[in-house]
Amino acid sequence: MPHLMNTYGRLPVAFSHGQGCRLFDEQGKSYLDALAGIAVNTLGHNHPRLVKALSEQVRRLMHVSNIYRITQAEAASDRLAAISRMDEVFFCNSGCEANEAAIKLARMYGHQQGIEQPAIIVMEQAFHGRTLATLSATGNRKVQAGFEPLVSGFVRVPFDDLAAIEQVAARNPNVVAVLFEPIQGEGGINLAHNDFMRALRQICDRKNWLFMVDEVQCGIGRTGVWFAHQHASILPDVMTLAKGLGSGVPIGACLAAGRAAGVFKPGNHGSTFGGNPLACAAALTTLDVIEADGLMARADTLGKAIRDGLRNGLSGVSGFVEVRGDGLMIGIELDRPCGELVTRALDAGLLINVTADKVVRLLPALVMSDAEGAELVAALVSLIKEFLGA
């Protein structure tokens, strides 16, 4: 028995290698990967440009301390600032670390405004991480259970509910920020309406709050634009990134703009590994390939084709509720718990995920082909129909 701590309900398979949107297990069986490491492998597996960039960077330099300049981090920060219109970037190693940075930044901002007990509005069904602060911000009691006392300073409201936020604004003078996901991934592929995001931006401006978006799962081109909030033509004060930014190499980022820029000073926050040359080489290559190969347009076009194919294939099937999503972030909601579909799909050579008990989640690499998209639709429609007894 391996000595790994028992923190995951692992499936009975181990992969030896991958190519594009295919993974191969130790026995040589091929699987169509429609999960991409949960929105991590943006460029799929074994992408030649990424392999070349990482190999070259490993030969030169993998890590130096942040007490020195790191030119790769400087270049990656400039690239992110250019595509996001943000002003500052803090690099870390994961989504929860990026969100921890955002929470700390919001609290420091509040103290600078003379607020002794700063509060952050967060959403029901949200997921921001598993550290104590991000766990407390998360809107999932199942994930929080057993880790009390939770961190205070969060005010929870229903997702995509402007009236609820207005009520908090009217009665709570300690609020300094709002943190939300434009598309809730773990919560079941729930999309915030563009009008909601625009109106929330106006409330934050009126109240002098920080508008903070968690783009850890929905960012980096997955929805057909660089960042999902850009569909609403707004600019956040704080944005967090991770997952797909390094195409498999761990990297996270917390970006700041406007009144959030300049809040952190030397000594206020830090990371041993954040912004290391290897991770930043992965991020720069990922962003370059997305742009050069038109992968945002690809995500938009293929995502629509997959959603349309699933709707057509499941229309009228008893137990099918709806298909929703944007780009290559797709959820298929059923009327019953469907975790069993994950193992059924695995047996059929397809990698998927189920979240929020009843939602099949698809997060394929942005390099998925039309043929692979059609293969995914055909296989999944068949599996779901069989599961529902249709």
C-alpha angles and dihedrals in degrees: 000000000000117000094233114136110254098247100124135059092224123198116236097257137090122197124220101188145342142213123196107313094346129094125191125208127218091270092052098254114150124228130191104231110219093161104054093205088308097309093323107106096066093166095039121236126326096001105185097224093048093046090050094047094048094045091052093046093049089055091053108035136332105180142010128163123266088239083084133053114269110201094196090056091048091052093047092049091051091050093050092046091052096053096039102036088229123140108218137028130200114193124213135152109262147012096264090052090051090051091046087056091050092050092049091047091051092049093049090047089053093050089050087056090054096256110140097193106034116196130200124207112228133176137251113253090021123143119201103156146289104270113106096262096041090043088055090050091049116098098219118101092193091062093046098048114115096018100085139167088067123202112271126223101077126114114197125212134170115278118262091007112132095177091059091053091049089054091053090046090055096052109027116067092179097070112116103164149010120225120193145143116245085216118022107222105179089035092065108279095294114174124213110223116246091235089055092053093047093048091046090053088055092050091051090051092048094048096037090241126149114253103217124185125194104213094164093121104019099043134085098064097307095127097042096271129067093259128015095232088063088076085073093048093236135130120224126215091223130020129182126207139177134122105065096026093089100028090233102336109106112254136140133182139198113201126196134194140168114002091359092060115097095019094115118065129185109298096022095098140357150161133213096214101021114122095010116166095251096051092045092050087055091049094048092049092047092052092045094051093046090055099038095047097041093240096158091060087043091055091050096048098041092042091056091048092051094047092047091048092050092048092049093046095048100035111129094010111138109242096027111117108175149310116239139165144092128259110330095343103095137168129190110198120205129188094245141039108285108180088126088072091072093065092039089054092046090055088051093052097257127120115212138143137223121216134177087023096272106045124090106213124209122190106161125176116274089242095065111134128230090250092052090048090053090046090052093051094048094047095045096046089053093048094048093047091050091047092050092046093243 
